[in-house]
Amino acid sequence: MTAQEIVEKLRPMGKEGYRKVMLRHGAQEPIFGVSIADMKPIQKLIKKDYQLALDLYDTGVYDAMYLAGLIADDARMTRADLEKWLAQAKCSAISNVTVAWVAAESLLGWELGTMWIDCEEEKAQAAGWATLSGWVALRPDSQLDLSKLSELLDRVKDSIHQQSNGLKYQMNGFVIAVGSYVTELNPKAIQVGESIGKVEIRLIGDCKLPPICEYIKKVADRGKIGVKRKTVKC
């Protein structure tokens, strides 16, 4: 299948209710309103396809761009590919999810994540924190720069309350990810969470910001601290 054939396949699968929800959450036209569950059979059929993922993303259709992330051959994604995807992302649901997931699962996740969080553009900063959250969830602790991650925890502690809603959400998620997936830094992440306290944030609809310490405690109660994920995509 070509990218255009997939777009035409997606078009009638859209549901107006889901489309309106995603528009309220910042998605931009064109969008059909195809649920992730309805994309899964297409993902399963294609599995991974580097060029098709690039072509789908280039259509600019929200649903196709999301699907592109699901079928991307992460190991083949270049820095230029990921930079282009971030630049073309028209909403946080693409930049902080699709782009961040693919970046985290690529070989460039750490490099790009640490670079993006230092960009002037808020979109890049948020995508950077999301990428780093995915990176620590996937890589063995032996492959992580624990010293740098500790520094980043301090950076979040010292600055999260001064950030925009979008950055607060991603920074909050970063502390949770480190506390949940990096065994050695679990105690520090909890300390940072206690120091941060409640994060004041405005979210749309029923969305909620997970409390850092409460969330990490739930992970600990399940005996899952340090248990890595096979993928961050869903």
LUMLOSE-440298 format. One record per atom (N, C-alpha, C): residue in one letter; x negated, y negated, z negated. Coordinates in pm, whole numbers, padded with zeros to 5 digits, always signed. Example, Ala and Ser with C-alpha at 12.3 -4.5 7.8 and 13.67 -1.06 7.14 Angstrom:
<sites>
a-01319+00569-00780 a-01230+00450-00780 a-01320+00330-00780 s-01285+00225-00708 s-01367+00106-00714 s-01290-00003-00787 
</sites>
This chain:
<sites>
m-00084+00120+00000 m+00000+00000+00000 m-00087-00125+00000 t-00041-00224+00071 t-00108-00353+00069 t-00049-00439-00042 a-00116-00548-00072 a-00067-00638-00176 a+00072-00692-00140 q+00093-00728-00014 q+00222-00782+00025 q+00332-00678+00016 e+00300-00553+00048 e+00398-00446+00035 e+00437-00426-00111 i+00341-00438-00200 i+00371-00424-00343 i+00455-00541-00392 v+00425-00661-00345 v+00505-00778-00381 v+00651-00757-00341 e+00671-00705-00221 e+00808-00680-00173 e+00874-00568-00252 k+00795-00477-00302 k+00849-00369-00387 k+00888-00423-00524 l+00810-00519-00573 l+00837-00579-00704 l+00958-00671-00702 r+00977-00742-00590 r+01079-00847-00583 r+01217-00801-00632 p+01273-00691-00580 p+01407-00651-00625 p+01408-00587-00764 m+01292-00561-00820 m+01285-00500-00953 m+01300-00602-01064 g+01296-00730-01028 g+01303-00836-01129 g+01439-00844-01196 k+01437-00883-01322 k+01561-00902-01400 k+01565-01048-01445 e+01677-01113-01420 e+01687-01255-01448 e+01666-01288-01595 g+01718-01202-01682 g+01701-01227-01825 g+01555-01228-01866 y+01480-01129-01819 y+01338-01122-01851 y+01262-01238-01787 r+01304-01273-01667 r+01241-01386-01597 r+01256-01515-01678 k+01375-01540-01731 k+01399-01661-01808 k+01317-01661-01937 v+01305-01543-02000 v+01224-01533-02122 v+01079-01570-02092 m+01025-01516-01983 m+00885-01543-01950 m+00864-01689-01910 l+00961-01748-01844 l+00950-01890-01811 l+00947-01976-01937 r+01027-01938-02038 r+01026-02011-02165 r+00890-01998-02234 h+00824-01887-02208 h+00693-01863-02269 h+00578-01918-02184 g+00611-01994-02083 g+00507-02064-02008 g+00472-02007-01873 a+00532-01897-01833 a+00505-01843-01699 a+00549-01944-01594 q+00481-01944-01481 q+00510-02040-01376 q+00563-01968-01252 e+00646-02036-01176 e+00693-01982-01049 e+00575-01966-00952 p+00583-01867-00863 p+00691-01769-00846 p+00680-01654-00945 i+00794-01612-00997 i+00802-01499-01089 i+00933-01426-01064 f+00928-01294-01056 f+01048-01215-01030 f+01116-01169-01158 g+01038-01150-01264 g+01094-01099-01390 g+01089-00948-01400 v+00982-00888-01350 v+00966-00743-01359 v+00906-00707-01494 s+00971-00619-01566 s+00920-00581-01697 s+00793-00498-01683 i+00712-00497-01788 i+00589-00419-01787 i+00621-00270-01772 a+00727-00227-01839 a+00767-00085-01829 a+00796-00046-01685 d+00857-00137-01609 d+00890-00107-01469 d+00767-00112-01379 m+00661-00179-01425 m+00536-00181-01347 m+00457-00052-01365 k+00479+00017-01475 k+00397+00131-01511 k+00394+00242-01404 p+00508+00276-01341 p+00502+00379-01237 p+00412+00338-01120 i+00412+00209-01086 i+00325+00161-00978 i+00179+00171-01022 q+00152+00132-01147 q+00017+00143-01201 q-00028+00289-01198 k+00058+00378-01238 k+00023+00521-01243 k-00007+00574-01104 l+00067+00525-01005 l+00048+00570-00867 l-00086+00520-00812 i-00117+00395-00839 i-00239+00334-00784 i-00362+00370-00866 k-00345+00380-00996 k-00456+00397-01091 k-00547+00275-01085 k-00666+00285-01027 k-00755+00169-01018 k-00789+00141-00872 d-00786+00014-00838 d-00821-00025-00701 d-00874-00168-00706 y-01003-00180-00694 y-01071-00310-00708 y-01017-00413-00609 q-01020-00382-00480 q-00980-00481-00381 q-00831-00512-00386 l-00750-00411-00407 l-00606-00433-00416 l-00573-00523-00534 a-00643-00506-00645 a-00620-00592-00761 a-00653-00737-00728 l-00763-00758-00658 l-00799-00895-00618 l-00693-00954-00526 d-00645-00873-00431 d-00545-00921-00335 d-00412-00952-00405 l-00373-00868-00500 l-00249-00893-00573 l-00258-01022-00653 y-00371-01042-00718 y-00388-01163-00798 y-00380-01288-00710 d-00436-01277-00591 d-00439-01391-00499 d-00301-01431-00448 t-00201-01344-00464 t-00066-01380-00416 t-00008-01496-00497 g-00054-01513-00621 g+00000-01619-00705 g+00133-01586-00769 v+00188-01468-00740 v+00315-01424-00801 v+00284-01368-00939 y+00349-01420-01041 y+00319-01382-01179 y+00319-01231-01196 d+00423-01164-01150 d+00435-01020-01170 d+00320-00945-01103 a+00283-00989-00984 a+00173-00925-00910 a+00040-00952-00979 m+00024-01070-01036 m-00100-01103-01106 m-00115-01017-01232 y-00004-00995-01302 y-00009-00910-01420 y-00043-00766-01379 l+00021-00716-01275 l-00007-00582-01227 l-00152-00570-01182 a-00207-00675-01125 a-00346-00674-01081 a-00439-00640-01197 g-00409-00695-01314 g-00491-00664-01431 g-00481-00520-01473 l-00364-00461-01455 l-00344-00322-01496 l-00420-00225-01406 i-00436-00260-01278 i-00501-00167-01185 i-00645-00207-01153 a-00692-00316-01211 a-00828-00363-01180 a-00932-00257-01216 d-01030-00244-01130 d-01145-00157-01160 d-01244-00243-01237 d-01230-00243-01369 d-01300-00338-01455 d-01451-00333-01435 a-01506-00214-01418 a-01651-00199-01405 a-01705-00268-01279 r-01620-00288-01179 r-01664-00351-01055 r-01639-00501-01052 m-01568-00551-01151 m-01538-00694-01153 m-01666-00773-01176 t-01688-00872-01092 t-01807-00956-01102 t-01776-01081-01185 r-01880-01151-01221 r-01861-01278-01292 r-01780-01374-01207 a-01809-01379-01077 a-01735-01468-00987 a-01587-01430-00984 d-01558-01299-00981 d-01419-01253-00980 d-01346-01304-01104 l-01406-01283-01220 l-01341-01317-01346 l-01328-01467-01367 e-01429-01540-01322 e-01422-01687-01329 e-01309-01738-01239 k-01297-01678-01122 k-01191-01718-01029 k-01054-01686-01087 w-01041-01568-01147 w-00913-01531-01207 w-00875-01629-01318 l-00970-01666-01400 l-00940-01760-01508 l-00898-01895-01450 a-00970-01941-01348 a-00937-02070-01287 a-00798-02069-01225 q-00757-01956-01168 q-00628-01946-01099 q-00513-01915-01195 a-00542-01877-01318 a-00436-01844-01413 a-00351-01967-01441 k-00220-01952-01423 k-00129-02066-01437 k-00058-02070-01570 c-00081-01970-01655 c-00016-01968-01786 c-00098-01881-01880 s-00073-01897-02010 s-00151-01824-02109 s-00124-01674-02103 a-00005-01634-02056 a+00025-01491-02046 a-00067-01423-01945 i-00121-01499-01853 i-00218-01444-01758 i-00361-01467-01809 s-00394-01587-01850 s-00533-01616-01892 s-00571-01542-02020 n-00480-01536-02117 n-00513-01475-02246 n-00483-01327-02253 v-00414-01276-02152 v-00379-01134-02150 v-00448-01066-02033 t-00399-01089-01913 t-00455-01023-01796 t-00605-01048-01781 v-00644-01175-01777 v-00786-01208-01757 v-00870-01158-01874 a-00824-01183-01996 a-00900-01143-02114 a-00914-00992-02124 w-00808-00918-02092 w-00815-00771-02096 w-00919-00719-01997 v-00910-00767-01875 v-01003-00719-01772 v-01146-00759-01806 a-01165-00882-01854 a-01299-00926-01893 a-01353-00839-02006 a-01270-00811-02107 a-01315-00730-02221 a-01354-00589-02179 e-01284-00535-02081 e-01313-00399-02037 e-01422-00393-01931 s-01464-00508-01884 s-01573-00514-01787 s-01707-00511-01862 l-01815-00514-01787 l-01948-00518-01848 l-01987-00659-01891 l-01902-00755-01860 l-01935-00896-01881 l-01858-00960-01995 g-01783-00881-02071 g-01694-00936-02171 g-01762-01021-02277 w-01873-00972-02330 w-01943-01048-02433 w-02001-01177-02377 e-02065-01166-02263 e-02127-01283-02200 e-02022-01390-02169 l-01913-01350-02107 l-01811-01447-02069 l-01734-01498-02190 g-01701-01408-02282 g-01626-01450-02400 g-01700-01556-02480 t-01829-01533-02504 t-01906-01631-02582 t-01930-01759-02504 m-01930-01750-02372 m-01945-01870-02291 m-01814-01949-02287 w-01702-01879-02266 w-01574-01947-02253 w-01535-02022-02380 i-01565-01967-02498 i-01522-02036-02621 i-01594-02169-02639 d-01702-02189-02565 d-01775-02316-02574 d-01740-02412-02461 c-01646-02375-02375 c-01604-02463-02266 c-01521-02580-02321 e-01515-02685-02245 e-01432-02800-02284 e-01284-02770-02263 e-01253-02691-02161 e-01114-02663-02127 e-01052-02566-02227 e-00936-02605-02281 e-00869-02523-02381 e-00831-02385-02326 k-00791-02379-02200 k-00754-02251-02141 k-00869-02152-02148 a-00988-02199-02116 a-01107-02113-02120 a-01140-02072-02263 q-01129-02166-02357 q-01158-02134-02497 q-01066-02023-02548 a-00937-02036-02522 a-00841-01936-02569 a-00868-01800-02505 a-00895-01801-02375 a-00927-01676-02307 a-01054-01614-02362 g-01149-01698-02402 g-01273-01649-02459 g-01251-01576-02591 w-01172-01636-02681 w-01143-01569-02808 w-01066-01440-02786 a-00973-01441-02691 a-00897-01319-02660 a-00989-01211-02604 t-01084-01250-02520 t-01179-01155-02463 t-01265-01093-02572 l-01313-01174-02664 l-01397-01122-02772 l-01318-01029-02864 s-01191-01057-02884 s-01107-00967-02963 s-01099-00829-02896 g-01082-00829-02765 g-01079-00703-02692 g-01214-00633-02693 w-01321-00711-02684 w-01456-00654-02680 w-01486-00574-02807 v-01456-00632-02924 v-01486-00562-03049 v-01394-00442-03071 a-01276-00446-03010 a-01184-00334-03024 a-01228-00213-02944 l-01311-00235-02843 l-01349-00128-02751 l-01489-00072-02775 r-01583-00158-02814 r-01724-00116-02821 r-01761-00060-02957 p-01845+00044-02958 p-01896+00095-03086 p-01970-00016-03160 d-01965-00012-03292 d-02030-00117-03370 d-02178-00128-03338 s-02239-00015-03300 s-02383-00015-03269 s-02415-00100-03147 q-02313-00128-03064 q-02333-00208-02944 q-02292-00353-02963 l-02252-00390-03083 l-02204-00525-03109 l-02313-00609-03175 d-02311-00739-03147 d-02401-00834-03212 d-02333-00879-03341 l-02359-00805-03448 l-02289-00830-03574 l-02324-00966-03633 s-02447-01010-03614 s-02488-01140-03665 s-02410-01252-03597 k-02397-01243-03466 k-02322-01346-03392 k-02174-01341-03427 l-02120-01221-03444 l-01979-01209-03481 l-01954-01270-03618 s-02049-01252-03709 s-02037-01313-03842 s-02035-01465-03831 e-02121-01519-03744 e-02123-01663-03722 e-01990-01712-03665 l-01932-01633-03576 l-01806-01672-03515 l-01692-01669-03617 l-01698-01575-03711 l-01598-01574-03817 l-01605-01704-03897 d-01726-01748-03928 d-01742-01876-03999 d-01691-01993-03916 r-01715-01985-03788 r-01669-02092-03698 r-01517-02102-03700 v-01450-01987-03698 v-01303-01988-03704 v-01257-02044-03838 k-01320-01999-03946 k-01282-02045-04080 k-01290-02197-04090 d-01394-02253-04033 d-01419-02397-04046 d-01338-02484-03951 s-01280-02423-03847 s-01218-02508-03744 s-01075-02472-03705 i-01024-02359-03748 i-00894-02312-03696 i-00781-02410-03723 h-00782-02474-03838 h-00669-02562-03873 h-00667-02691-03791 q-00775-02719-03721 q-00781-02841-03639 q-00748-02813-03492 q-00717-02689-03460 q-00699-02651-03321 q-00553-02661-03276 s-00534-02649-03145 s-00400-02646-03086 s-00332-02513-03119 n-00204-02504-03094 n-00131-02381-03121 n-00192-02260-03052 g-00224-02277-02923 g-00278-02165-02847 g-00410-02115-02901 l-00498-02207-02940 l-00627-02168-02995 l-00613-02110-03135 k-00523-02164-03214 k-00497-02106-03346 k-00457-01959-03333 y-00369-01933-03238 y-00319-01795-03220 y-00434-01700-03185 q-00520-01740-03091 q-00628-01652-03047 q-00738-01640-03152 m-00769-01748-03223 m-00869-01740-03330 m-00820-01650-03443 n-00695-01663-03478 n-00634-01579-03579 n-00646-01432-03538 g-00618-01406-03411 g-00628-01269-03360 g-00770-01217-03361 f-00866-01306-03339 f-01007-01266-03341 f-01048-01218-03480 v-01011-01291-03584 v-01045-01250-03720 v-00981-01115-03751 i-00856-01098-03710 i-00788-00970-03731 i-00861-00857-03657 a-00902-00883-03533 a-00971-00780-03455 a-01102-00740-03520 v-01181-00837-03562 v-01308-00805-03627 v-01284-00728-03757 g-01188-00773-03835 g-01158-00706-03961 g-01104-00566-03943 s-01036-00543-03832 s-00975-00413-03807 s-01068-00314-03738 y-01154-00364-03649 y-01233-00274-03564 y-01382-00269-03597 v-01433-00364-03673 v-01577-00368-03703 v-01595-00339-03852 t-01631-00216-03883 t-01634-00171-04022 t-01721-00258-04111 e-01841-00288-04068 e-01935-00364-04151 e-01887-00505-04180 l-01809-00561-04087 l-01763-00699-04105 l-01622-00707-04162 n-01563-00593-04195 n-01428-00592-04252 n-01420-00677-04380 p-01512-00661-04476 p-01503-00744-04598 p-01512-00893-04569 k-01601-00931-04477 k-01614-01074-04446 k-01490-01126-04378 a-01432-01048-04287 a-01309-01092-04219 a-01197-01115-04319 i-01189-01030-04421 i-01087-01048-04524 i-01114-01176-04603 q-01241-01201-04638 q-01277-01323-04708 q-01243-01447-04625 v-01272-01439-04496 v-01241-01550-04407 v-01089-01571-04401 g-01015-01460-04391 g-00870-01470-04388 g-00815-01534-04514 e-00872-01498-04629 e-00828-01556-04756 e-00859-01706-04760 s-00975-01742-04708 s-01015-01884-04705 s-00926-01964-04611 i-00891-01904-04498 i-00805-01973-04400 i-00665-01993-04456 g-00612-01892-04520 g-00476-01900-04575 g-00372-01904-04464 k-00263-01972-04490 k-00154-01978-04392 k-00191-02072-04277 v-00169-02025-04157 v-00196-02106-04038 v-00065-02163-03987 e-00053-02294-03989 e+00068-02360-03941 e+00065-02363-03789 i+00169-02307-03729 i+00173-02297-03584 i+00316-02295-03535 r+00339-02353-03419 r+00472-02353-03357 r+00473-02250-03245 l+00564-02154-03255 l+00574-02050-03154 l+00714-02049-03095 i+00727-01986-02980 i+00854-01984-02908 i+00937-01863-02949 g+01065-01885-02970 g+01157-01776-02996 g+01123-01697-03121 d+01119-01564-03108 d+01095-01476-03223 d+00947-01445-03244 c+00860-01507-03167 c+00716-01480-03180 c+00668-01523-03319 k+00579-01444-03376 k+00525-01475-03507 k+00373-01461-03506 l+00307-01537-03592 l+00162-01528-03607 l+00132-01429-03718 p+00063-01319-03688 p+00034-01220-03792 p-00057-01277-03900 p-00020-01267-04028 p-00110-01311-04136 p-00235-01224-04137 i-00351-01285-04142 i-00477-01211-04127 i-00492-01098-04229 c-00492-01133-04355 c-00520-01033-04459 c-00411-00925-04464 e-00287-00967-04449 e-00176-00872-04451 e-00189-00771-04338 y-00226-00819-04220 y-00239-00732-04104 y-00354-00633-04123 i-00470-00685-04168 i-00585-00597-04187 i-00556-00492-04295 k-00483-00530-04399 k-00447-00435-04504 k-00362-00321-04448 k-00270-00355-04359 k-00187-00250-04298 k-00272-00152-04218 v-00372-00206-04147 v-00464-00120-04072 v-00539-00029-04169 a-00586-00087-04280 a-00660-00009-04380 a-00570+00099-04441 d-00445+00065-04470 d-00353+00161-04530 d-00329+00281-04438 r-00344+00260-04308 r-00328+00370-04213 r-00459+00446-04192 g-00565+00402-04259 g-00694+00467-04243 g-00757+00442-04108 k-00728+00326-04048 k-00771+00300-03910 k-00880+00193-03898 i-00935+00146-04009 i-01042+00047-03999 i-01160+00108-03923 g-01206+00038-03821 g-01321+00085-03744 g-01288+00184-03634 v-01161+00221-03621 v-01121+00314-03514 v-01102+00234-03386 k-01183+00263-03287 k-01181+00185-03163 k-01067+00228-03070 r-01036+00139-02977 r-00933+00167-02878 r-00997+00214-02747 k-00923+00295-02673 k-00970+00338-02542 k-00947+00228-02439 t-00845+00149-02458 t-00813+00039-02368 t-00738-00068-02446 v-00751-00192-02402 v-00672-00300-02462 v-00554-00336-02374 k-00542-00270-02260 k-00434-00300-02167 k-00307-00227-02207 c-00195-00294-02191 c-00067-00227-02217 c+00042-00298-02135 
</sites>
